[in-house]
Amino acid sequence: MPNQPANQPRPPVSAKMRKRKRQRAEQAGRLAEWKIRWLLWCKGYRLIHRRWRCVAGEIDLILRRRNPLVFAEVKYRQHGITDRIISPHQQQRISKAAAFFLAKNQRFTTFDCRFDFIAIEPGSRFGFGKITHIHNAW
């Protein structure tokens, strides 16, 4: 509200508005994952699974490039820097989920495993902005 005095509190955000905001954020995250999948495919990675879920948590992308099996966490941020936004708790959760994945998919147990962090920010070039890919993030 443009004519509202600065010292008055803002009206409460409705549950419907919060739901829409959450849906937009999830849609932006899916688009970011798609862009990253495409970019990594061009670099020779092959997708094994996306958004793999188990009781321990979720892994955004599971990829393969020759021998290493890559468990990737993809983060999209509209504003601000995206490095170092995976907490030790999240790292542990993703590592446990990877152990569940390997237990259920025995054919990958002989592969070396790697945990990558990929951050994407919006930009003007075909929707790509700054992309940061950290190999062996933890």
Chimera marker file (.cmm) of the C-alpha trace (Angstrom):
<marker_set name="trace">
<marker id="1" x="0.000" y="0.000" z="0.000" r="1" g="1" b="0" radius="0.5"/>
<marker id="2" x="1.752" y="3.170" z="-1.165" r="1" g="1" b="0" radius="0.5"/>
<marker id="3" x="-0.068" y="5.631" z="1.142" r="1" g="1" b="0" radius="0.5"/>
<marker id="4" x="0.326" y="3.572" z="4.307" r="1" g="1" b="0" radius="0.5"/>
<marker id="5" x="2.441" y="5.234" z="7.041" r="1" g="1" b="0" radius="0.5"/>
<marker id="6" x="5.810" y="3.578" z="7.658" r="1" g="1" b="0" radius="0.5"/>
<marker id="7" x="5.126" y="2.830" z="11.317" r="1" g="1" b="0" radius="0.5"/>
<marker id="8" x="2.002" y="0.727" z="10.704" r="1" g="1" b="0" radius="0.5"/>
<marker id="9" x="2.417" y="-3.041" z="10.394" r="1" g="1" b="0" radius="0.5"/>
<marker id="10" x="1.750" y="-4.723" z="7.090" r="1" g="1" b="0" radius="0.5"/>
<marker id="11" x="-1.415" y="-6.748" z="6.735" r="1" g="1" b="0" radius="0.5"/>
<marker id="12" x="-0.910" y="-10.465" z="7.406" r="1" g="1" b="0" radius="0.5"/>
<marker id="13" x="-0.048" y="-12.654" z="4.442" r="1" g="1" b="0" radius="0.5"/>
<marker id="14" x="-2.819" y="-15.101" z="3.681" r="1" g="1" b="0" radius="0.5"/>
<marker id="15" x="-2.259" y="-18.836" z="3.501" r="1" g="1" b="0" radius="0.5"/>
<marker id="16" x="-3.211" y="-18.701" z="-0.176" r="1" g="1" b="0" radius="0.5"/>
<marker id="17" x="-0.466" y="-16.153" z="-0.902" r="1" g="1" b="0" radius="0.5"/>
<marker id="18" x="2.100" y="-18.235" z="1.005" r="1" g="1" b="0" radius="0.5"/>
<marker id="19" x="1.070" y="-21.300" z="-0.996" r="1" g="1" b="0" radius="0.5"/>
<marker id="20" x="1.462" y="-19.416" z="-4.295" r="1" g="1" b="0" radius="0.5"/>
<marker id="21" x="4.886" y="-18.146" z="-3.253" r="1" g="1" b="0" radius="0.5"/>
<marker id="22" x="5.963" y="-21.680" z="-2.303" r="1" g="1" b="0" radius="0.5"/>
<marker id="23" x="4.661" y="-23.019" z="-5.643" r="1" g="1" b="0" radius="0.5"/>
<marker id="24" x="6.583" y="-20.341" z="-7.578" r="1" g="1" b="0" radius="0.5"/>
<marker id="25" x="9.759" y="-21.174" z="-5.655" r="1" g="1" b="0" radius="0.5"/>
<marker id="26" x="9.320" y="-24.884" z="-6.357" r="1" g="1" b="0" radius="0.5"/>
<marker id="27" x="8.698" y="-24.191" z="-10.053" r="1" g="1" b="0" radius="0.5"/>
<marker id="28" x="11.842" y="-22.032" z="-10.227" r="1" g="1" b="0" radius="0.5"/>
<marker id="29" x="13.797" y="-24.820" z="-8.521" r="1" g="1" b="0" radius="0.5"/>
<marker id="30" x="12.551" y="-27.392" z="-11.038" r="1" g="1" b="0" radius="0.5"/>
<marker id="31" x="13.529" y="-25.132" z="-13.918" r="1" g="1" b="0" radius="0.5"/>
<marker id="32" x="16.985" y="-24.656" z="-12.385" r="1" g="1" b="0" radius="0.5"/>
<marker id="33" x="17.397" y="-28.431" z="-12.056" r="1" g="1" b="0" radius="0.5"/>
<marker id="34" x="16.371" y="-28.861" z="-15.701" r="1" g="1" b="0" radius="0.5"/>
<marker id="35" x="18.951" y="-26.284" z="-16.815" r="1" g="1" b="0" radius="0.5"/>
<marker id="36" x="21.649" y="-27.957" z="-14.756" r="1" g="1" b="0" radius="0.5"/>
<marker id="37" x="20.730" y="-31.401" z="-16.145" r="1" g="1" b="0" radius="0.5"/>
<marker id="38" x="21.017" y="-30.044" z="-19.677" r="1" g="1" b="0" radius="0.5"/>
<marker id="39" x="24.357" y="-28.361" z="-18.954" r="1" g="1" b="0" radius="0.5"/>
<marker id="40" x="25.798" y="-31.483" z="-17.329" r="1" g="1" b="0" radius="0.5"/>
<marker id="41" x="24.510" y="-33.677" z="-20.171" r="1" g="1" b="0" radius="0.5"/>
<marker id="42" x="26.475" y="-31.448" z="-22.571" r="1" g="1" b="0" radius="0.5"/>
<marker id="43" x="29.553" y="-32.070" z="-20.393" r="1" g="1" b="0" radius="0.5"/>
<marker id="44" x="29.164" y="-35.847" z="-20.643" r="1" g="1" b="0" radius="0.5"/>
<marker id="45" x="27.190" y="-36.635" z="-17.483" r="1" g="1" b="0" radius="0.5"/>
<marker id="46" x="24.308" y="-39.077" z="-17.750" r="1" g="1" b="0" radius="0.5"/>
<marker id="47" x="21.272" y="-38.860" z="-15.509" r="1" g="1" b="0" radius="0.5"/>
<marker id="48" x="20.589" y="-41.899" z="-13.336" r="1" g="1" b="0" radius="0.5"/>
<marker id="49" x="17.792" y="-40.404" z="-11.254" r="1" g="1" b="0" radius="0.5"/>
<marker id="50" x="16.327" y="-37.033" z="-10.339" r="1" g="1" b="0" radius="0.5"/>
<marker id="51" x="14.650" y="-36.066" z="-7.080" r="1" g="1" b="0" radius="0.5"/>
<marker id="52" x="15.330" y="-39.484" z="-5.578" r="1" g="1" b="0" radius="0.5"/>
<marker id="53" x="13.540" y="-39.794" z="-2.226" r="1" g="1" b="0" radius="0.5"/>
<marker id="54" x="13.799" y="-42.147" z="0.718" r="1" g="1" b="0" radius="0.5"/>
<marker id="55" x="13.236" y="-41.994" z="4.470" r="1" g="1" b="0" radius="0.5"/>
<marker id="56" x="16.611" y="-40.283" z="4.946" r="1" g="1" b="0" radius="0.5"/>
<marker id="57" x="15.887" y="-37.428" z="2.541" r="1" g="1" b="0" radius="0.5"/>
<marker id="58" x="16.020" y="-36.365" z="-1.094" r="1" g="1" b="0" radius="0.5"/>
<marker id="59" x="18.833" y="-36.185" z="-3.623" r="1" g="1" b="0" radius="0.5"/>
<marker id="60" x="18.257" y="-33.641" z="-6.391" r="1" g="1" b="0" radius="0.5"/>
<marker id="61" x="20.316" y="-35.340" z="-9.111" r="1" g="1" b="0" radius="0.5"/>
<marker id="62" x="22.151" y="-38.639" z="-9.335" r="1" g="1" b="0" radius="0.5"/>
<marker id="63" x="24.474" y="-38.648" z="-12.333" r="1" g="1" b="0" radius="0.5"/>
<marker id="64" x="27.239" y="-40.697" z="-13.835" r="1" g="1" b="0" radius="0.5"/>
<marker id="65" x="30.270" y="-39.648" z="-15.819" r="1" g="1" b="0" radius="0.5"/>
<marker id="66" x="32.367" y="-42.714" z="-16.525" r="1" g="1" b="0" radius="0.5"/>
<marker id="67" x="33.152" y="-44.211" z="-13.102" r="1" g="1" b="0" radius="0.5"/>
<marker id="68" x="32.218" y="-41.594" z="-10.515" r="1" g="1" b="0" radius="0.5"/>
<marker id="69" x="28.632" y="-41.656" z="-9.367" r="1" g="1" b="0" radius="0.5"/>
<marker id="70" x="27.700" y="-38.060" z="-8.578" r="1" g="1" b="0" radius="0.5"/>
<marker id="71" x="25.114" y="-37.074" z="-5.988" r="1" g="1" b="0" radius="0.5"/>
<marker id="72" x="24.350" y="-33.424" z="-6.712" r="1" g="1" b="0" radius="0.5"/>
<marker id="73" x="22.516" y="-30.833" z="-4.651" r="1" g="1" b="0" radius="0.5"/>
<marker id="74" x="21.143" y="-28.025" z="-6.827" r="1" g="1" b="0" radius="0.5"/>
<marker id="75" x="20.317" y="-24.642" z="-5.321" r="1" g="1" b="0" radius="0.5"/>
<marker id="76" x="18.627" y="-21.745" z="-7.068" r="1" g="1" b="0" radius="0.5"/>
<marker id="77" x="18.558" y="-18.310" z="-5.508" r="1" g="1" b="0" radius="0.5"/>
<marker id="78" x="16.765" y="-15.313" z="-6.951" r="1" g="1" b="0" radius="0.5"/>
<marker id="79" x="18.864" y="-12.887" z="-4.917" r="1" g="1" b="0" radius="0.5"/>
<marker id="80" x="22.222" y="-13.145" z="-3.241" r="1" g="1" b="0" radius="0.5"/>
<marker id="81" x="25.166" y="-15.459" z="-3.326" r="1" g="1" b="0" radius="0.5"/>
<marker id="82" x="24.497" y="-19.170" z="-3.267" r="1" g="1" b="0" radius="0.5"/>
<marker id="83" x="27.805" y="-20.615" z="-2.053" r="1" g="1" b="0" radius="0.5"/>
<marker id="84" x="27.999" y="-22.294" z="1.297" r="1" g="1" b="0" radius="0.5"/>
<marker id="85" x="24.288" y="-22.688" z="1.840" r="1" g="1" b="0" radius="0.5"/>
<marker id="86" x="24.366" y="-26.403" z="2.562" r="1" g="1" b="0" radius="0.5"/>
<marker id="87" x="24.538" y="-26.909" z="6.297" r="1" g="1" b="0" radius="0.5"/>
<marker id="88" x="26.364" y="-29.845" z="7.898" r="1" g="1" b="0" radius="0.5"/>
<marker id="89" x="22.937" y="-31.277" z="8.779" r="1" g="1" b="0" radius="0.5"/>
<marker id="90" x="21.874" y="-31.164" z="5.099" r="1" g="1" b="0" radius="0.5"/>
<marker id="91" x="25.168" y="-32.752" z="4.068" r="1" g="1" b="0" radius="0.5"/>
<marker id="92" x="24.592" y="-35.581" z="6.526" r="1" g="1" b="0" radius="0.5"/>
<marker id="93" x="21.009" y="-36.068" z="5.313" r="1" g="1" b="0" radius="0.5"/>
<marker id="94" x="22.105" y="-36.240" z="1.655" r="1" g="1" b="0" radius="0.5"/>
<marker id="95" x="24.946" y="-38.630" z="2.535" r="1" g="1" b="0" radius="0.5"/>
<marker id="96" x="22.491" y="-40.943" z="4.326" r="1" g="1" b="0" radius="0.5"/>
<marker id="97" x="20.126" y="-40.806" z="1.353" r="1" g="1" b="0" radius="0.5"/>
<marker id="98" x="23.055" y="-41.732" z="-0.919" r="1" g="1" b="0" radius="0.5"/>
<marker id="99" x="23.790" y="-44.749" z="1.293" r="1" g="1" b="0" radius="0.5"/>
<marker id="100" x="20.132" y="-45.811" z="0.947" r="1" g="1" b="0" radius="0.5"/>
<marker id="101" x="20.373" y="-45.381" z="-2.837" r="1" g="1" b="0" radius="0.5"/>
<marker id="102" x="23.484" y="-47.565" z="-3.027" r="1" g="1" b="0" radius="0.5"/>
<marker id="103" x="21.868" y="-50.211" z="-0.815" r="1" g="1" b="0" radius="0.5"/>
<marker id="104" x="18.852" y="-50.381" z="-3.145" r="1" g="1" b="0" radius="0.5"/>
<marker id="105" x="20.898" y="-50.222" z="-6.366" r="1" g="1" b="0" radius="0.5"/>
<marker id="106" x="23.652" y="-52.813" z="-6.001" r="1" g="1" b="0" radius="0.5"/>
<marker id="107" x="25.002" y="-52.261" z="-9.527" r="1" g="1" b="0" radius="0.5"/>
<marker id="108" x="26.484" y="-48.921" z="-8.399" r="1" g="1" b="0" radius="0.5"/>
<marker id="109" x="28.312" y="-50.195" z="-5.289" r="1" g="1" b="0" radius="0.5"/>
<marker id="110" x="31.599" y="-50.578" z="-7.194" r="1" g="1" b="0" radius="0.5"/>
<marker id="111" x="31.525" y="-46.947" z="-8.358" r="1" g="1" b="0" radius="0.5"/>
<marker id="112" x="33.443" y="-44.140" z="-6.723" r="1" g="1" b="0" radius="0.5"/>
<marker id="113" x="31.016" y="-41.649" z="-5.182" r="1" g="1" b="0" radius="0.5"/>
<marker id="114" x="31.182" y="-37.884" z="-5.183" r="1" g="1" b="0" radius="0.5"/>
<marker id="115" x="28.988" y="-35.192" z="-3.661" r="1" g="1" b="0" radius="0.5"/>
<marker id="116" x="28.700" y="-32.016" z="-5.729" r="1" g="1" b="0" radius="0.5"/>
<marker id="117" x="27.081" y="-28.685" z="-5.033" r="1" g="1" b="0" radius="0.5"/>
<marker id="118" x="25.675" y="-26.744" z="-7.980" r="1" g="1" b="0" radius="0.5"/>
<marker id="119" x="24.334" y="-23.226" z="-7.555" r="1" g="1" b="0" radius="0.5"/>
<marker id="120" x="22.500" y="-21.263" z="-10.204" r="1" g="1" b="0" radius="0.5"/>
<marker id="121" x="21.458" y="-17.631" z="-10.202" r="1" g="1" b="0" radius="0.5"/>
<marker id="122" x="19.132" y="-15.964" z="-12.718" r="1" g="1" b="0" radius="0.5"/>
<marker id="123" x="20.588" y="-14.171" z="-15.701" r="1" g="1" b="0" radius="0.5"/>
<marker id="124" x="19.868" y="-12.844" z="-19.151" r="1" g="1" b="0" radius="0.5"/>
<marker id="125" x="21.595" y="-15.440" z="-21.371" r="1" g="1" b="0" radius="0.5"/>
<marker id="126" x="18.819" y="-17.918" z="-22.129" r="1" g="1" b="0" radius="0.5"/>
<marker id="127" x="17.820" y="-17.696" z="-18.478" r="1" g="1" b="0" radius="0.5"/>
<marker id="128" x="21.275" y="-18.773" z="-17.338" r="1" g="1" b="0" radius="0.5"/>
<marker id="129" x="23.068" y="-16.639" z="-14.834" r="1" g="1" b="0" radius="0.5"/>
<marker id="130" x="26.079" y="-17.456" z="-12.735" r="1" g="1" b="0" radius="0.5"/>
<marker id="131" x="26.496" y="-21.213" z="-12.343" r="1" g="1" b="0" radius="0.5"/>
<marker id="132" x="28.844" y="-22.528" z="-9.683" r="1" g="1" b="0" radius="0.5"/>
<marker id="133" x="29.725" y="-26.236" z="-9.749" r="1" g="1" b="0" radius="0.5"/>
<marker id="134" x="31.771" y="-27.415" z="-6.780" r="1" g="1" b="0" radius="0.5"/>
<marker id="135" x="33.115" y="-30.955" z="-7.196" r="1" g="1" b="0" radius="0.5"/>
<marker id="136" x="33.608" y="-32.964" z="-3.983" r="1" g="1" b="0" radius="0.5"/>
<marker id="137" x="31.782" y="-30.305" z="-1.971" r="1" g="1" b="0" radius="0.5"/>
<marker id="138" x="31.913" y="-32.559" z="1.120" r="1" g="1" b="0" radius="0.5"/>
<link id1="1" id2="2" r="1" g="1" b="0" radius="0.2"/>
<link id1="2" id2="3" r="1" g="1" b="0" radius="0.2"/>
<link id1="3" id2="4" r="1" g="1" b="0" radius="0.2"/>
<link id1="4" id2="5" r="1" g="1" b="0" radius="0.2"/>
<link id1="5" id2="6" r="1" g="1" b="0" radius="0.2"/>
<link id1="6" id2="7" r="1" g="1" b="0" radius="0.2"/>
<link id1="7" id2="8" r="1" g="1" b="0" radius="0.2"/>
<link id1="8" id2="9" r="1" g="1" b="0" radius="0.2"/>
<link id1="9" id2="10" r="1" g="1" b="0" radius="0.2"/>
<link id1="10" id2="11" r="1" g="1" b="0" radius="0.2"/>
<link id1="11" id2="12" r="1" g="1" b="0" radius="0.2"/>
<link id1="12" id2="13" r="1" g="1" b="0" radius="0.2"/>
<link id1="13" id2="14" r="1" g="1" b="0" radius="0.2"/>
<link id1="14" id2="15" r="1" g="1" b="0" radius="0.2"/>
<link id1="15" id2="16" r="1" g="1" b="0" radius="0.2"/>
<link id1="16" id2="17" r="1" g="1" b="0" radius="0.2"/>
<link id1="17" id2="18" r="1" g="1" b="0" radius="0.2"/>
<link id1="18" id2="19" r="1" g="1" b="0" radius="0.2"/>
<link id1="19" id2="20" r="1" g="1" b="0" radius="0.2"/>
<link id1="20" id2="21" r="1" g="1" b="0" radius="0.2"/>
<link id1="21" id2="22" r="1" g="1" b="0" radius="0.2"/>
<link id1="22" id2="23" r="1" g="1" b="0" radius="0.2"/>
<link id1="23" id2="24" r="1" g="1" b="0" radius="0.2"/>
<link id1="24" id2="25" r="1" g="1" b="0" radius="0.2"/>
<link id1="25" id2="26" r="1" g="1" b="0" radius="0.2"/>
<link id1="26" id2="27" r="1" g="1" b="0" radius="0.2"/>
<link id1="27" id2="28" r="1" g="1" b="0" radius="0.2"/>
<link id1="28" id2="29" r="1" g="1" b="0" radius="0.2"/>
<link id1="29" id2="30" r="1" g="1" b="0" radius="0.2"/>
<link id1="30" id2="31" r="1" g="1" b="0" radius="0.2"/>
<link id1="31" id2="32" r="1" g="1" b="0" radius="0.2"/>
<link id1="32" id2="33" r="1" g="1" b="0" radius="0.2"/>
<link id1="33" id2="34" r="1" g="1" b="0" radius="0.2"/>
<link id1="34" id2="35" r="1" g="1" b="0" radius="0.2"/>
<link id1="35" id2="36" r="1" g="1" b="0" radius="0.2"/>
<link id1="36" id2="37" r="1" g="1" b="0" radius="0.2"/>
<link id1="37" id2="38" r="1" g="1" b="0" radius="0.2"/>
<link id1="38" id2="39" r="1" g="1" b="0" radius="0.2"/>
<link id1="39" id2="40" r="1" g="1" b="0" radius="0.2"/>
<link id1="40" id2="41" r="1" g="1" b="0" radius="0.2"/>
<link id1="41" id2="42" r="1" g="1" b="0" radius="0.2"/>
<link id1="42" id2="43" r="1" g="1" b="0" radius="0.2"/>
<link id1="43" id2="44" r="1" g="1" b="0" radius="0.2"/>
<link id1="44" id2="45" r="1" g="1" b="0" radius="0.2"/>
<link id1="45" id2="46" r="1" g="1" b="0" radius="0.2"/>
<link id1="46" id2="47" r="1" g="1" b="0" radius="0.2"/>
<link id1="47" id2="48" r="1" g="1" b="0" radius="0.2"/>
<link id1="48" id2="49" r="1" g="1" b="0" radius="0.2"/>
<link id1="49" id2="50" r="1" g="1" b="0" radius="0.2"/>
<link id1="50" id2="51" r="1" g="1" b="0" radius="0.2"/>
<link id1="51" id2="52" r="1" g="1" b="0" radius="0.2"/>
<link id1="52" id2="53" r="1" g="1" b="0" radius="0.2"/>
<link id1="53" id2="54" r="1" g="1" b="0" radius="0.2"/>
<link id1="54" id2="55" r="1" g="1" b="0" radius="0.2"/>
<link id1="55" id2="56" r="1" g="1" b="0" radius="0.2"/>
<link id1="56" id2="57" r="1" g="1" b="0" radius="0.2"/>
<link id1="57" id2="58" r="1" g="1" b="0" radius="0.2"/>
<link id1="58" id2="59" r="1" g="1" b="0" radius="0.2"/>
<link id1="59" id2="60" r="1" g="1" b="0" radius="0.2"/>
<link id1="60" id2="61" r="1" g="1" b="0" radius="0.2"/>
<link id1="61" id2="62" r="1" g="1" b="0" radius="0.2"/>
<link id1="62" id2="63" r="1" g="1" b="0" radius="0.2"/>
<link id1="63" id2="64" r="1" g="1" b="0" radius="0.2"/>
<link id1="64" id2="65" r="1" g="1" b="0" radius="0.2"/>
<link id1="65" id2="66" r="1" g="1" b="0" radius="0.2"/>
<link id1="66" id2="67" r="1" g="1" b="0" radius="0.2"/>
<link id1="67" id2="68" r="1" g="1" b="0" radius="0.2"/>
<link id1="68" id2="69" r="1" g="1" b="0" radius="0.2"/>
<link id1="69" id2="70" r="1" g="1" b="0" radius="0.2"/>
<link id1="70" id2="71" r="1" g="1" b="0" radius="0.2"/>
<link id1="71" id2="72" r="1" g="1" b="0" radius="0.2"/>
<link id1="72" id2="73" r="1" g="1" b="0" radius="0.2"/>
<link id1="73" id2="74" r="1" g="1" b="0" radius="0.2"/>
<link id1="74" id2="75" r="1" g="1" b="0" radius="0.2"/>
<link id1="75" id2="76" r="1" g="1" b="0" radius="0.2"/>
<link id1="76" id2="77" r="1" g="1" b="0" radius="0.2"/>
<link id1="77" id2="78" r="1" g="1" b="0" radius="0.2"/>
<link id1="78" id2="79" r="1" g="1" b="0" radius="0.2"/>
<link id1="79" id2="80" r="1" g="1" b="0" radius="0.2"/>
<link id1="80" id2="81" r="1" g="1" b="0" radius="0.2"/>
<link id1="81" id2="82" r="1" g="1" b="0" radius="0.2"/>
<link id1="82" id2="83" r="1" g="1" b="0" radius="0.2"/>
<link id1="83" id2="84" r="1" g="1" b="0" radius="0.2"/>
<link id1="84" id2="85" r="1" g="1" b="0" radius="0.2"/>
<link id1="85" id2="86" r="1" g="1" b="0" radius="0.2"/>
<link id1="86" id2="87" r="1" g="1" b="0" radius="0.2"/>
<link id1="87" id2="88" r="1" g="1" b="0" radius="0.2"/>
<link id1="88" id2="89" r="1" g="1" b="0" radius="0.2"/>
<link id1="89" id2="90" r="1" g="1" b="0" radius="0.2"/>
<link id1="90" id2="91" r="1" g="1" b="0" radius="0.2"/>
<link id1="91" id2="92" r="1" g="1" b="0" radius="0.2"/>
<link id1="92" id2="93" r="1" g="1" b="0" radius="0.2"/>
<link id1="93" id2="94" r="1" g="1" b="0" radius="0.2"/>
<link id1="94" id2="95" r="1" g="1" b="0" radius="0.2"/>
<link id1="95" id2="96" r="1" g="1" b="0" radius="0.2"/>
<link id1="96" id2="97" r="1" g="1" b="0" radius="0.2"/>
<link id1="97" id2="98" r="1" g="1" b="0" radius="0.2"/>
<link id1="98" id2="99" r="1" g="1" b="0" radius="0.2"/>
<link id1="99" id2="100" r="1" g="1" b="0" radius="0.2"/>
<link id1="100" id2="101" r="1" g="1" b="0" radius="0.2"/>
<link id1="101" id2="102" r="1" g="1" b="0" radius="0.2"/>
<link id1="102" id2="103" r="1" g="1" b="0" radius="0.2"/>
<link id1="103" id2="104" r="1" g="1" b="0" radius="0.2"/>
<link id1="104" id2="105" r="1" g="1" b="0" radius="0.2"/>
<link id1="105" id2="106" r="1" g="1" b="0" radius="0.2"/>
<link id1="106" id2="107" r="1" g="1" b="0" radius="0.2"/>
<link id1="107" id2="108" r="1" g="1" b="0" radius="0.2"/>
<link id1="108" id2="109" r="1" g="1" b="0" radius="0.2"/>
<link id1="109" id2="110" r="1" g="1" b="0" radius="0.2"/>
<link id1="110" id2="111" r="1" g="1" b="0" radius="0.2"/>
<link id1="111" id2="112" r="1" g="1" b="0" radius="0.2"/>
<link id1="112" id2="113" r="1" g="1" b="0" radius="0.2"/>
<link id1="113" id2="114" r="1" g="1" b="0" radius="0.2"/>
<link id1="114" id2="115" r="1" g="1" b="0" radius="0.2"/>
<link id1="115" id2="116" r="1" g="1" b="0" radius="0.2"/>
<link id1="116" id2="117" r="1" g="1" b="0" radius="0.2"/>
<link id1="117" id2="118" r="1" g="1" b="0" radius="0.2"/>
<link id1="118" id2="119" r="1" g="1" b="0" radius="0.2"/>
<link id1="119" id2="120" r="1" g="1" b="0" radius="0.2"/>
<link id1="120" id2="121" r="1" g="1" b="0" radius="0.2"/>
<link id1="121" id2="122" r="1" g="1" b="0" radius="0.2"/>
<link id1="122" id2="123" r="1" g="1" b="0" radius="0.2"/>
<link id1="123" id2="124" r="1" g="1" b="0" radius="0.2"/>
<link id1="124" id2="125" r="1" g="1" b="0" radius="0.2"/>
<link id1="125" id2="126" r="1" g="1" b="0" radius="0.2"/>
<link id1="126" id2="127" r="1" g="1" b="0" radius="0.2"/>
<link id1="127" id2="128" r="1" g="1" b="0" radius="0.2"/>
<link id1="128" id2="129" r="1" g="1" b="0" radius="0.2"/>
<link id1="129" id2="130" r="1" g="1" b="0" radius="0.2"/>
<link id1="130" id2="131" r="1" g="1" b="0" radius="0.2"/>
<link id1="131" id2="132" r="1" g="1" b="0" radius="0.2"/>
<link id1="132" id2="133" r="1" g="1" b="0" radius="0.2"/>
<link id1="133" id2="134" r="1" g="1" b="0" radius="0.2"/>
<link id1="134" id2="135" r="1" g="1" b="0" radius="0.2"/>
<link id1="135" id2="136" r="1" g="1" b="0" radius="0.2"/>
<link id1="136" id2="137" r="1" g="1" b="0" radius="0.2"/>
<link id1="137" id2="138" r="1" g="1" b="0" radius="0.2"/>
</marker_set>
